[in-house]
Amino acid sequence: MTTDRDTPTTTAILSVSGMTCAACVGRLERVLSRQPGVLSAVVSLPAERAELSFDAGQTTVADLIGVIEGAGFGARAASDERPDEASGEARQTLITLAVSAMFSLPLLAAMLVHIPGWLQWALATPVQFWAGARFYRGAFHALKGGGANMDVLIALGTSAAYGLGVWQVLAGHHPEFEAAALVITLVIAGKWLEARARRATNRAIEALLALRPAVAVRLIAGGGEESVAIERIRHGDSVLVRPGERIPVDGTIVAGRAAVDEAMVTGEALPRERGPGDAVTGGTVNLDGMLTIETGAVGAEAVLGRMIALIGHAQATKPRIQRLADRVSGWFAFFVAGAALVTFAGWWLTSGDLAASILPAVAVLVVACPCALGLATPAVIAVALGVAARHGILIRDSEALEAASGLTSVVFDKTGTLTEDRPDLTDIDALDGDSEALLVLAAGVQRGSSHPIARAVIEMVRQRGLAVPEVLGFRTISGRGVFGLVGEREVLLGNHDLLDGAGIDTGPLIARAESLEAAGKAVIWIGERGEPPRLLGLIAVADRLRPGASRALAALRQAGLETLMLTGDAPAAALATGARLGLTPEQVMAGVHPEDKIAEITRRQERGERVAMVGDGVNDGPALARADLGIAMGGGTDVAIQAAGASLMRAEPELVAALVHLARATRRKIVINLVWAFGFNLLAIPAAALGVFGPVPAALAMTVSSLAVVGNALSLQRWRPPA
């Protein structure tokens, strides 16, 4: 649960049990949305989740749980879920199914051999009112809430068939109890199979939950070790992790060295060597060393906790097409009940046979369950989110996945995205000839910066055994560079515009700068304010292209998307880098500031394009927010999970192409599911009304329909990124 710091608005994710179809989803959303203080309510059938935003001053989580329970469903905070309870519910359903089948099979045999009517009645009654009690309860709560769902249809249909059997026994005719009993048995069997399949769609969160460390960890305190509950660990505590153990917290290694398996968190297949000063993520595995880790974050604030929350949120959201399907499902049960009544009346008027009139009507009620409609989209979304997470892609919500499937162009930031965030410092040109003094000055003024170029300069100074001076009054000048006071000197470091704006003449080194830029290097000017302001020199850095960057751009172009690179570099350096990436001059924009990136994205959107922006999630924040889909390039614990619609756990541009490919595969699965779900009902309802099949085949067909939809969704688990 999270709370907005400026308002009493709270967001909570609740686990909901007892939902059977899309009509339940729609009814529960309506009930919750009508509650005072509730701002939004989104319910997911396959995830069995409700995500709620509400005014904490008007209502509480406990109040909302009470509302859900009053509507006939079970509810609890998602964080309170226990796997053993889910397995217990599954066992209870299986027991109910076994007993129901035991009483129903003799009724099926009664179609071939003589069984007294009173005995058939005795066999059918526990099936109808014990095994079928769940349908009566569900129907009561649905009708009480002013809606109708699958339970209403099943309760109506089987009650009519059971009542027909009772009338036949009392009238001395051969009873037909098998219809009611077998429908209930088959529907319970279908629900059990469907629940198993739905749980398979939620393996993304289950896999992440499995990464949570053991209940106790070894806390280092007072010179000794103490095993304590993970909940007691706080920021700044030191914990000991032995070989083969899962790392329990996000933090920094202060002692020891080990290979760490980060596959389940970052998707990186190969273990990485980690030592003192390196950051580690909770949920990863220490393979072969003894590590002492200073805790940085635990619980919901850790990377693993944020990943679980992100996927849970994404599963609870709905794309536009599913919201339409839910609205249709909300009225579908009333339509089906009317169709069943018309079917009964038609058969009664033409045949005058009560049994011949009731059974087709029952078949209509049973075959038209809107389960497949409710599962068509969210089941696919749930699988897609898990597959994406397994490959190192975190998707904020279903709208982001939907946006990725319809992109027409992808805009890339250069530094840290297409190039590594560790450029090489290649040239130092001091106007007075003292390159070492210039290097120290450049390192000092950038001491307050986290920019990759600053890190490269500072690293070079330290490699030479020099001290990095202190900086005072450090200030970033957006899109141009930095300023700071180093000793008594007011130093400016940045692009040509920065020095030109300060009245510093760059003429003495302009030819040298042009030569460096023509070679594909980025030039950083260094000047000093004073009377008069003066040029001190320049340094040049060369980008390292990220492995796979060229392949990523080629894959996107092959998928029909236009690619574009934006950079603050001078034109010559930008074009040289673009050429190495396979981009044409028209696909490279140089010398751009953050506002220029937004302007370019807006210009493309205004002409009808759907644009993705790929950046580092920090200085590209405004552009990421403006794009139809923002994709934050990350790496390990530095991943900008909250910065954009999608976040890449590894700094690999090829994951952008993989995201687009997966999103398109997801869209195809959703379309197939919806066509199947609508098409099945369009064909099955008239067939049942015409007597083509009876209630028992109808129940079987309804179950097969739902399983086909979930099975199609699960087939997405075989997806692999394109080669």
Buried (B, 14 or more C-beta within 10 A) or exposed (E): BEEEEEEEBBBBBBBBBBBBBBBBBBBBBBBBEEBEBBEEBBBBBBBBBBBBBBBBEEBBBEBBBBBBBEBBBBBBBBBEBEEEBBEEBBEEBEEBBEBBBEBBBBBBEBEEEEBEBEEBBEBBBBBBEBBBEBBBBBBBBBBEBEBBBBBBBBBBBBBBBBEBBBBBBEEEBBBBBBBBBBBBBBBBBBBBBBBEBBBBBBBBBEBBBEBBBEEEBBBBEEEEEEEBEBEEBEEEBBBBBEEEBBBBBBBBBEBBBBBBBBBBBBBBEEBBEBEEEBBBBBBBBBBEBBBBBBBBBBBEEBBBBBBBBBBBBBBBBBBEBBBEBBEBBBBBBEBBBEBBBEBBEBBBEEEEEBBEBBBBBBBBBBBBBBBBBBBBBBBBBBBBBBBBBBBBBBBBBBBBBBBBBEBBBBBBBBBBBBBBBBBEBBBBBBBEEBBEBBBBBBBBBBBBBEBBBBBBBBEBBEEEEBEBBEBEEBEBBEBBBBBBBBEEBBBBBBBBBBBBEBEBBBEEBBEBBEBBBEBBBBBBBBBBBEEEBBBBBBBBBBBEBBEBBBBBBBBBBEBEBBBBBBBBBBBBBBBBBBEBBBBEEEBBBBBBBBEBBBBBBEEBBEEEBBBBBBBBBEBBBBBBBBBBBBBBBBBBBBBBBEBBBBBBBBBBBBBBBBBBBBBBBBBBBBBBBBEBBBEBBEEBBEBBBBBBBBBBBBBBBBBBBBBBBBBBBBBBBEBEBEE
